[in-house]
Amino acid sequence: MAKENDVVLIYLEDQPISFARIEEISPDVKKDWYHVKILMLQVPLQVATWILRDIYIQGQEFTMGGKRVRLEPVVCPKKPDPSGEKQKKSETPDAGKVISLADLKKK
């Protein structure tokens, strides 16, 4: 389940449209419903408050204005496997070459 300070990807009709950060989740007067304050990570920044059931915060699809919407938590990708990284470097020997900007400037 997404929680406060999580970054989520918002899908509209199965298409990703925007990233957002959940700023606050507070209970609504109705059981299992919450006020979810989100910061839309776009230019310009926008803040919105959606009233959602707990299952919608967990990622289940819901409708808004007749359109299907879904929140999906964004998970940081894991670091690449070091053994796989060595194989990639051997296949492309120039990939890790360091170029000195000071040497280039002297020319």
PERA-V979607 format. One record per residue. N is the residue number from 1. SS is DSSP state (2 for helix, 1 for strand, 0 for the rest). OMEGA is omega in degrees with one decimal (* if undefined). D_FIRST is the distance of its C-alpha to the first C-alpha in Angstrom with 1 decimal. Layout:
# PERA-V979607
n=N ss=SS omega=OMEGA d_first=D_FIRST
n=N ss=SS omega=OMEGA d_first=D_FIRST
This chain:
# PERA-V979607
n=1 ss=0 omega=176.2 d_first=0.0
n=2 ss=0 omega=-179.6 d_first=3.8
n=3 ss=0 omega=-178.8 d_first=6.4
n=4 ss=0 omega=-178.8 d_first=10.1
n=5 ss=0 omega=174.6 d_first=12.1
n=6 ss=0 omega=172.6 d_first=9.6
n=7 ss=1 omega=179.5 d_first=11.6
n=8 ss=1 omega=173.2 d_first=10.6
n=9 ss=1 omega=-178.3 d_first=13.2
n=10 ss=1 omega=177.2 d_first=14.3
n=11 ss=1 omega=174.3 d_first=16.1
n=12 ss=1 omega=-177.4 d_first=19.0
n=13 ss=0 omega=177.7 d_first=20.8
n=14 ss=0 omega=177.4 d_first=19.2
n=15 ss=1 omega=177.1 d_first=20.5
n=16 ss=1 omega=-177.8 d_first=18.6
n=17 ss=1 omega=-175.9 d_first=20.0
n=18 ss=1 omega=169.5 d_first=18.5
n=19 ss=1 omega=177.5 d_first=16.3
n=20 ss=1 omega=174.4 d_first=14.9
n=21 ss=1 omega=177.7 d_first=13.6
n=22 ss=1 omega=-177.2 d_first=11.6
n=23 ss=1 omega=-174.7 d_first=14.4
n=24 ss=1 omega=172.8 d_first=13.7
n=25 ss=1 omega=180.0 d_first=11.8
n=26 ss=1 omega=-176.1 d_first=14.5
n=27 ss=1 omega=173.8 d_first=15.2
n=28 ss=0 omega=177.8 d_first=17.5
n=29 ss=0 omega=177.6 d_first=20.6
n=30 ss=0 omega=-179.6 d_first=19.4
n=31 ss=0 omega=178.5 d_first=17.3
n=32 ss=0 omega=174.8 d_first=13.6
n=33 ss=1 omega=-175.8 d_first=14.0
n=34 ss=1 omega=169.7 d_first=13.1
n=35 ss=1 omega=-178.0 d_first=14.9
n=36 ss=1 omega=178.5 d_first=12.8
n=37 ss=1 omega=-178.4 d_first=15.3
n=38 ss=1 omega=174.3 d_first=15.0
n=39 ss=1 omega=179.6 d_first=17.6
n=40 ss=1 omega=-177.1 d_first=18.7
n=41 ss=0 omega=179.8 d_first=19.8
n=42 ss=0 omega=179.5 d_first=23.0
n=43 ss=0 omega=-5.7 d_first=26.6
n=44 ss=0 omega=177.6 d_first=27.3
n=45 ss=0 omega=178.0 d_first=24.1
n=46 ss=1 omega=176.1 d_first=22.8
n=47 ss=1 omega=177.9 d_first=20.7
n=48 ss=1 omega=173.5 d_first=19.3
n=49 ss=1 omega=177.6 d_first=17.6
n=50 ss=1 omega=174.5 d_first=16.0
n=51 ss=1 omega=-172.6 d_first=15.7
n=52 ss=1 omega=171.9 d_first=12.8
n=53 ss=1 omega=-179.7 d_first=11.8
n=54 ss=2 omega=-179.0 d_first=8.5
n=55 ss=2 omega=177.4 d_first=8.4
n=56 ss=2 omega=176.9 d_first=9.1
n=57 ss=2 omega=179.3 d_first=6.3
n=58 ss=0 omega=175.6 d_first=4.2
n=59 ss=0 omega=178.6 d_first=7.2
n=60 ss=0 omega=-178.8 d_first=10.1
n=61 ss=0 omega=175.6 d_first=13.3
n=62 ss=1 omega=178.2 d_first=15.2
n=63 ss=1 omega=178.0 d_first=18.6
n=64 ss=1 omega=-177.0 d_first=19.9
n=65 ss=0 omega=-179.6 d_first=23.7
n=66 ss=0 omega=179.7 d_first=24.0
n=67 ss=1 omega=179.1 d_first=22.0
n=68 ss=1 omega=-178.1 d_first=18.9
n=69 ss=1 omega=177.7 d_first=15.9
n=70 ss=1 omega=174.8 d_first=12.5
n=71 ss=1 omega=178.4 d_first=9.9
n=72 ss=1 omega=178.7 d_first=9.1
n=73 ss=1 omega=177.9 d_first=7.9
n=74 ss=0 omega=-179.4 d_first=11.3
n=75 ss=0 omega=178.8 d_first=12.1
n=76 ss=0 omega=178.8 d_first=15.6
n=77 ss=0 omega=178.8 d_first=18.1
n=78 ss=0 omega=177.1 d_first=19.8
n=79 ss=0 omega=178.5 d_first=23.4
n=80 ss=0 omega=178.9 d_first=25.9
n=81 ss=0 omega=-178.9 d_first=27.9
n=82 ss=2 omega=-179.6 d_first=31.1
n=83 ss=2 omega=176.9 d_first=33.2
n=84 ss=2 omega=179.3 d_first=32.2
n=85 ss=2 omega=179.7 d_first=32.8
n=86 ss=2 omega=179.5 d_first=36.3
n=87 ss=2 omega=179.3 d_first=37.1
n=88 ss=2 omega=-179.7 d_first=36.1
n=89 ss=2 omega=-179.2 d_first=38.3
n=90 ss=2 omega=178.9 d_first=41.3
n=91 ss=2 omega=179.1 d_first=41.0
n=92 ss=0 omega=-173.3 d_first=41.2
n=93 ss=0 omega=-177.8 d_first=43.5
n=94 ss=0 omega=-175.0 d_first=43.5
n=95 ss=0 omega=-176.5 d_first=39.7
n=96 ss=0 omega=-176.4 d_first=39.7
n=97 ss=0 omega=179.0 d_first=43.0
n=98 ss=0 omega=179.0 d_first=43.2
n=99 ss=0 omega=-179.8 d_first=45.5
n=100 ss=0 omega=177.5 d_first=47.1
n=101 ss=2 omega=178.4 d_first=47.2
n=102 ss=2 omega=177.6 d_first=50.2
n=103 ss=2 omega=178.6 d_first=52.1
n=104 ss=2 omega=-178.4 d_first=51.4
n=105 ss=2 omega=-178.9 d_first=52.6
n=106 ss=2 omega=-177.6 d_first=55.9
n=107 ss=0 omega=* d_first=56.8
